[in-house]
């Protein structure tokens, strides 16, 4: 083994292999549900999954599958085919790819398993409403929509009551589709595991506070999968306990995510899934480690609203006040807190044409970051899984200029 390969092996996160095993088992379980008599629900990434877990329903996430499509570099072709069917190229690339995958059995693992129901929560965007309506008609299965009011600056008592009533309607919907009563005692245990998993995920992310950081946001993009797909299960808790121990050991052994960390950066928005490796290597070549991001931290940002002893009530607030369902001023506060927490030198923003709620307001956030913290920012433009929208030469030029600005500030670690 060469010295270069030895170094790569040392920096490799060993838990990745276990993650792949868990996700393979998860998808096999979902793909064989029809033969085993299990129930499958498609659910939006920001939707309350815990009641599904409590009812022994297998949750499947089209957005998570969209990330797989992007990583496999299949997004451009699938999006093109959706446009040939009449869908606009300005639509979310996740939605375009998912809709056409159902029609042609395309994408990784031969497409997603047929759903028995669809659960749609509009706390992430409005696109999911039409997206899930289309899929509900296509598969001829029932659809439940959970409507969460937008929280510009806070959470009113009226909003609390409105969303909480819908949680009861959600439970009644599940009872009707599944043909059995809801187990509230099981729900308490699922809620406990959900909160525990989120706490562990936050602790994993917080190991990046260390200098040098034992992980990058690109690592976090990969290890996020379980807190999305299996939130509320013992499997997720066990995995993140193991991953946290590995991160702590890397810190103790002085193993850094990248060689010679000199600069620390914060990423905003979803990953550019088909260029994760290229971006990781590009920034690492400048001695820059992306130590945190607003995307993966969103799956534990609701912790401050969650109550293990009153999970269903607190769940209503937690799922309403997620990162994409708050005003720009609130987003700015969170970004500034992350800049201070992780001691970053620059801000990398993905202007994601697929995700309007995430991208709208980014220039306001950029101005606030420059004014309040005096650090430079760079904007990279693309769709998250449609590689036709990405210009590598343009991104490279912008990153090089951005890193030169950081170097000129003299803020070397």
PADRENZA-920012 format. One record per residue (C-alpha): x negated, y, z negated; residue in three letters. Coordinates in Angstrom, 3 decimals. Layout:
        u        v        w   r
        X        Y        Z ALA
...
This chain:
        u        v        w   r
    0.000    0.000    0.000 UNK
   -1.393    3.399    1.011 UNK
   -1.754    6.254   -1.472 UNK
    1.092    8.087    0.262 UNK
    3.418    5.095   -0.058 UNK
    2.397    4.610   -3.691 UNK
    3.303    8.199   -4.462 UNK
    6.668    7.879   -2.693 UNK
    7.403    4.706   -4.649 UNK
    6.613    6.427   -7.943 UNK
    8.962    9.299   -7.115 UNK
   11.747    6.983   -5.950 UNK
   14.691    6.817   -8.346 UNK
   15.061    3.138   -9.173 UNK
   18.757    3.381  -10.095 UNK
   19.596    3.979   -6.436 UNK
   19.609    0.247   -5.797 UNK
   22.191   -0.331   -8.518 UNK
   24.328    2.470   -7.111 UNK
   24.380    0.789   -3.693 UNK
   25.432   -2.518   -5.289 UNK
   28.299   -0.870   -7.173 UNK
   29.554    1.040   -4.129 UNK
   29.350   -2.088   -1.946 UNK
   31.456   -4.026   -4.461 UNK
   33.884   -1.101   -4.691 UNK
   34.463   -0.955   -0.940 UNK
   34.752   -4.743   -0.613 UNK
   37.380   -4.666   -3.365 UNK
   39.286   -1.940   -1.517 UNK
   38.940   -3.548    1.919 UNK
   40.238   -6.895    0.641 UNK
   43.091   -5.432   -1.438 UNK
   45.740   -6.693    0.965 UNK
   44.511  -10.270    0.509 UNK
   44.133  -10.008   -3.279 UNK
   47.448   -8.247   -3.882 UNK
   45.899   -5.046   -5.214 UNK
   47.253   -1.557   -4.572 UNK
   45.231    1.133   -2.768 UNK
   45.779    4.882   -3.011 UNK
   44.025    7.497   -0.949 UNK
   43.394   10.560   -3.105 UNK
   41.817   13.962   -2.522 UNK
   38.428   14.505   -4.155 UNK
   39.818   17.021   -6.648 UNK
   42.878   14.958   -7.507 UNK
   43.566   13.457  -10.956 UNK
   42.384    9.878  -10.524 UNK
   42.755    8.725  -14.138 UNK
   46.471    7.749  -13.874 UNK
   45.585    5.568  -10.871 UNK
   42.869    3.793  -12.874 UNK
   45.326    3.288  -15.742 UNK
   47.758    1.638  -13.298 UNK
   45.038   -0.649  -11.812 UNK
   45.288    1.125   -8.459 UNK
   42.102    1.276   -6.364 UNK
   41.378    4.951   -5.542 UNK
   39.873    5.641   -2.129 UNK
   38.518    9.064   -1.151 UNK
   38.594   10.105    2.519 UNK
   36.209   12.964    1.683 UNK
   33.701   10.536    0.178 UNK
   34.073    8.455    3.319 UNK
   33.508   11.632    5.324 UNK
   30.143   12.020    3.587 UNK
   29.292    8.469    4.681 UNK
   30.237    9.409    8.245 UNK
   27.965   12.436    8.075 UNK
   25.035   10.524    6.591 UNK
   25.428    7.936    9.363 UNK
   25.368   10.784   11.931 UNK
   28.718    9.670   13.331 UNK
   30.542   12.941   12.600 UNK
   29.865   14.723   15.878 UNK
   31.310   11.939   18.031 UNK
   34.368   11.429   15.821 UNK
   35.061   15.158   15.645 UNK
   34.782   15.394   19.427 UNK
   37.316   12.590   19.793 UNK
   39.704   14.353   17.409 UNK
   39.441   17.507   19.515 UNK
   40.361   15.462   22.580 UNK
   43.545   14.531   20.710 UNK
   44.354   18.220   20.235 UNK
   42.878   19.016   16.830 UNK
   41.038   22.336   16.627 UNK
   37.265   22.373   16.232 UNK
   37.745   24.995   13.506 UNK
   39.410   22.447   11.231 UNK
   37.582   20.723    8.382 UNK
   35.216   18.127    9.859 UNK
   36.159   15.668    7.086 UNK
   39.810   15.899    8.158 UNK
   39.067   15.619   11.867 UNK
   36.818   12.584   11.433 UNK
   39.157   10.848    8.990 UNK
   42.270   11.296   11.128 UNK
   40.642    9.896   14.240 UNK
   39.006    7.043   12.274 UNK
   42.465    5.770   11.345 UNK
   43.492    5.720   14.993 UNK
   40.416    3.993   16.419 UNK
   39.118    1.988   13.398 UNK
   35.891    3.913   13.740 UNK
   33.272    5.077   11.285 UNK
   31.108    3.176    8.786 UNK
   32.370   -0.179    7.361 UNK
   35.033   -0.322   10.078 UNK
   37.165    2.432    8.598 UNK
   38.985    2.767    5.293 UNK
   41.484    0.193    3.965 UNK
   45.143    0.834    4.696 UNK
   46.677    2.884    1.844 UNK
   49.822    1.937   -0.066 UNK
   50.281    5.573   -1.109 UNK
   48.639    8.980   -0.786 UNK
   47.895   11.417   -3.632 UNK
   47.161   14.983   -2.564 UNK
   46.114   17.814   -4.888 UNK
   45.682   21.251   -3.325 UNK
   43.178   22.487   -5.926 UNK
   40.384   22.154   -3.350 UNK
   42.054   23.629   -0.253 UNK
   45.261   23.935    1.751 UNK
   43.997   21.771    4.603 UNK
   44.531   18.592    2.580 UNK
   48.302   19.168    2.616 UNK
   48.636   18.809    6.402 UNK
   45.838   16.245    6.558 UNK
   47.641   13.928    4.111 UNK
   51.032   14.585    5.702 UNK
   49.586   13.364    9.008 UNK
   48.196   10.233    7.367 UNK
   51.437    9.613    5.470 UNK
   53.352    9.606    8.750 UNK
   50.724    7.497   10.495 UNK
   50.671    4.765    7.828 UNK
   54.340    5.237    6.834 UNK
   53.531    5.334    3.118 UNK
   54.752    7.635    0.320 UNK
   52.892   10.869   -0.418 UNK
   52.719   12.713   -3.743 UNK
   51.594   16.343   -3.727 UNK
   50.312   17.975   -6.920 UNK
   50.466   21.744   -6.597 UNK
   47.971   23.744   -8.683 UNK
   48.337   27.549   -8.852 UNK
   45.201   29.500   -7.987 UNK
   43.398   30.771  -11.097 UNK
   41.985   34.177  -10.150 UNK
   40.798   35.061  -13.652 UNK
   42.548   32.744  -16.081 UNK
   45.158   30.093  -16.783 UNK
   48.589   31.315  -17.785 UNK
   51.110   29.562  -19.994 UNK
   53.476   29.401  -17.011 UNK
   50.810   27.649  -14.923 UNK
   50.157   25.228  -17.767 UNK
   53.815   24.224  -18.032 UNK
   54.224   24.060  -14.248 UNK
   51.304   21.679  -13.702 UNK
   52.044   19.596  -16.792 UNK
   55.572   18.861  -15.536 UNK
   54.054   17.639  -12.291 UNK
   51.828   15.201  -14.194 UNK
   55.012   13.551  -15.496 UNK
   56.378   13.486  -11.933 UNK
   53.103   11.942  -10.776 UNK
   53.417    9.184  -13.371 UNK
   57.035    8.523  -12.350 UNK
   55.908    8.333   -8.702 UNK
   53.255    5.743   -9.592 UNK
   55.756    3.699  -11.556 UNK
   58.052    3.654   -8.530 UNK
   55.375    2.635   -6.039 UNK
   53.676    0.095   -8.314 UNK
   56.902   -1.338   -9.714 UNK
   55.800   -1.279  -13.353 UNK
   55.825    0.977  -16.388 UNK
   52.968    3.338  -17.092 UNK
   50.686    2.206  -19.909 UNK
   50.050    5.266  -22.067 UNK
   47.702    3.369  -24.394 UNK
   45.585    2.369  -21.401 UNK
   45.686    5.979  -20.258 UNK
   44.082    7.091  -23.529 UNK
   41.166    4.716  -22.977 UNK
   40.770    5.784  -19.330 UNK
   40.794    9.432  -20.450 UNK
   38.094    8.714  -23.022 UNK
   35.925    7.023  -20.398 UNK
   36.540    9.856  -17.945 UNK
   35.317   12.474  -20.398 UNK
   32.367   10.288  -21.417 UNK
   31.361    9.802  -17.782 UNK
   31.538   13.531  -17.089 UNK
   29.457   14.293  -20.178 UNK
   26.799   11.818  -19.070 UNK
   26.775   13.215  -15.525 UNK
   26.221   16.719  -16.918 UNK
   23.335   15.429  -19.023 UNK
   21.809   13.803  -15.944 UNK
   22.028   17.101  -14.043 UNK
   20.588   18.969  -17.005 UNK
   17.371   16.953  -16.919 UNK
   16.483   19.267  -14.020 UNK
   15.966   22.025  -16.606 UNK
   12.583   20.406  -17.237 UNK
    9.518   21.656  -15.360 UNK
    8.743   19.935  -13.132 UNK
   12.219   18.610  -12.431 UNK
   12.659   14.821  -12.331 UNK
   15.358   15.105   -9.653 UNK
   16.613   17.371   -6.866 UNK
   20.119   18.327   -5.833 UNK
   19.616   15.973   -2.874 UNK
   19.282   13.152   -5.411 UNK
   22.386   14.438   -7.169 UNK
   24.347   14.340   -3.886 UNK
   23.682   10.588   -3.745 UNK
   24.258    9.733   -7.404 UNK
   27.475   11.786   -7.553 UNK
   29.454    8.961   -5.908 UNK
   30.542    7.158   -9.089 UNK
   31.838   10.193  -10.965 UNK
   34.086   10.773   -7.947 UNK
   35.187    7.249   -7.024 UNK
   35.163    5.473  -10.396 UNK
   35.751    8.265  -12.908 UNK
   37.515    6.838  -15.940 UNK
   35.864    3.391  -15.777 UNK
   33.266    1.648  -17.918 UNK
   31.274    0.995  -14.742 UNK
   30.652    4.713  -14.260 UNK
   29.766    5.238  -17.929 UNK
   27.280    2.364  -17.921 UNK
   25.666    3.562  -14.703 UNK
   25.166    7.142  -15.862 UNK
   23.813    5.984  -19.206 UNK
   21.190    4.011  -17.294 UNK
   20.464    6.854  -14.871 UNK
   20.084    9.311  -17.758 UNK
   17.545    7.038  -19.449 UNK
   15.588    6.808  -16.210 UNK
   15.556   10.607  -15.855 UNK
   14.390   11.012  -19.457 UNK
   11.608    8.510  -18.847 UNK
   10.541   10.356  -15.689 UNK
   10.326   13.566  -17.725 UNK
    8.264   11.809  -20.413 UNK
    5.946   10.330  -17.780 UNK
    5.588   13.645  -15.953 UNK
    7.102   12.264  -12.732 UNK
    8.374   15.155  -10.627 UNK
   10.971   14.945   -7.873 UNK
    8.586   16.595   -5.406 UNK
    4.795   16.931   -5.419 UNK
    3.453   20.223   -6.778 UNK
    6.679   21.969   -7.738 UNK
    6.039   25.733   -7.465 UNK
    9.499   27.167   -6.860 UNK
   12.940   26.264   -8.145 UNK
   16.046   26.830   -6.026 UNK
   19.838   26.641   -6.405 UNK
   22.055   25.180   -3.637 UNK
   25.609   26.397   -2.980 UNK
   28.407   24.486   -1.185 UNK
   28.671   20.943    0.127 UNK
   25.620   19.166    1.541 UNK
   24.816   19.144    5.236 UNK
   25.111   15.385    5.154 UNK
   23.358   14.611    8.429 UNK
   20.334   16.782    7.513 UNK
   19.833   15.958    3.823 UNK
   16.475   14.246    4.382 UNK
   15.222   16.947    6.747 UNK
   16.186   19.741    4.341 UNK
   14.654   17.912    1.393 UNK
   11.348   17.486    3.202 UNK
   11.422   21.028    4.594 UNK
   11.774   22.649    1.177 UNK
    9.343   20.209   -0.452 UNK
    6.710   21.209    2.113 UNK
    6.925   24.721    0.613 UNK
    6.593   23.352   -2.941 UNK
   10.264   24.193   -3.518 UNK
   12.559   21.939   -5.543 UNK
   16.314   22.428   -5.334 UNK
   16.968   21.741   -8.992 UNK
   20.710   22.388   -9.151 UNK
   23.811   23.002   -7.069 UNK
   27.365   24.240   -7.457 UNK
   28.819   21.131   -5.760 UNK
   27.803   18.190   -7.945 UNK
   28.234   20.208  -11.139 UNK
   31.902   20.767  -10.239 UNK
   32.705   17.228  -11.422 UNK
   31.854   18.121  -14.997 UNK
   32.772   21.816  -14.953 UNK
   36.239   21.010  -16.286 UNK
   34.874   19.418  -19.448 UNK
   35.433   22.545  -21.511 UNK
   39.156   22.213  -20.877 UNK
   39.475   18.469  -21.551 UNK
   40.620   16.970  -24.851 UNK
   40.127   13.259  -25.473 UNK
   42.932   13.232  -28.063 UNK
   45.385   15.017  -25.746 UNK
   44.181   13.934  -22.337 UNK
   47.288   14.277  -20.167 UNK
   48.016   17.833  -21.352 UNK
   44.405   18.944  -21.033 UNK
   44.062   17.158  -17.696 UNK
   46.610   19.562  -16.226 UNK
   44.375   22.513  -17.081 UNK
   41.143   20.755  -16.190 UNK
   42.274   19.894  -12.686 UNK
   43.728   23.350  -12.120 UNK
   40.622   25.279  -13.137 UNK
   38.072   23.527  -10.970 UNK
   35.395   25.511   -9.123 UNK
   37.253   25.801   -5.802 UNK
   40.480   26.986   -7.435 UNK
   39.100   30.095   -9.146 UNK
   38.411   33.650   -7.968 UNK
   35.103   34.929   -6.610 UNK
   34.383   36.890   -9.802 UNK
   34.654   33.671  -11.791 UNK
   32.395   31.892   -9.295 UNK
   29.797   34.641   -9.670 UNK
   29.722   34.117  -13.434 UNK
   29.115   30.396  -12.979 UNK
   26.355   30.952  -10.392 UNK
   24.567   33.500  -12.591 UNK
   24.757   31.113  -15.549 UNK
   23.216   28.350  -13.423 UNK
   20.422   30.639  -12.224 UNK
   19.518   31.392  -15.833 UNK
   19.983   27.834  -17.072 UNK
   17.760   26.224  -14.446 UNK
   15.393   29.211  -14.106 UNK
   15.593   29.388  -10.316 UNK
   13.634   31.623   -7.948 UNK
   15.963   31.616   -4.947 UNK
   19.490   30.832   -3.788 UNK
   20.244   28.596   -0.767 UNK
   23.787   29.015    0.555 UNK
   25.444   26.665    3.034 UNK
   28.006   28.684    4.974 UNK
   30.217   25.687    5.630 UNK
   32.645   26.295    8.485 UNK
   34.561   23.195    7.407 UNK
   35.345   24.446    3.905 UNK
   36.864   27.914    3.908 UNK
   37.694   28.098    0.159 UNK
   34.081   27.255   -0.669 UNK
   32.525   29.576    1.902 UNK
   34.857   32.575    1.719 UNK
   33.302   35.056   -0.683 UNK
   29.744   33.773   -0.337 UNK
   28.429   37.145    0.802 UNK
   29.960   38.748   -2.303 UNK
   28.241   36.103   -4.432 UNK
   24.977   36.669   -2.559 UNK
   25.110   40.430   -3.208 UNK
   25.867   39.849   -6.894 UNK
   22.943   37.440   -7.247 UNK
   20.546   39.926   -5.657 UNK
   21.840   42.773   -7.810 UNK
   22.064   40.934  -11.137 UNK
   19.059   38.615  -10.893 UNK
   16.950   40.119   -8.115 UNK
   16.267   36.842   -6.379 UNK
   16.396   36.282   -2.602 UNK
   19.034   34.183   -0.857 UNK
   19.263   32.444    2.501 UNK
   22.371   31.432    4.456 UNK
   22.445   28.219    6.504 UNK
   25.420   27.703    8.829 UNK
   27.051   24.442    9.908 UNK
   29.930   22.015    9.473 UNK
   29.186   19.485    6.745 UNK
   29.416   16.389    8.970 UNK
   29.673   17.719   12.542 UNK
   26.037   17.795   13.651 UNK
   26.948   19.656   16.838 UNK
   27.257   22.818   14.743 UNK
   23.725   22.767   13.323 UNK
   20.720   24.524   14.840 UNK
   17.563   23.022   13.388 UNK
   15.306   25.698   14.875 UNK
   17.461   28.497   13.451 UNK
   17.578   26.841   10.026 UNK
   13.826   26.290   10.045 UNK
   13.147   29.946   10.904 UNK
   15.445   31.140    8.133 UNK
   13.990   28.783    5.538 UNK
   10.414   29.763    6.393 UNK
   11.266   33.484    6.124 UNK
   13.162   32.873    2.878 UNK
   10.258   31.008    1.299 UNK
    7.861   33.746    2.394 UNK
   10.055   36.265    0.565 UNK
    9.900   34.159   -2.598 UNK
    6.139   33.802   -2.321 UNK
    5.805   37.561   -1.965 UNK
    7.684   38.126   -5.218 UNK
    4.796   36.426   -6.992 UNK
    7.133   34.257   -9.064 UNK
    4.985   31.151   -8.897 UNK
    5.455   28.328  -11.359 UNK
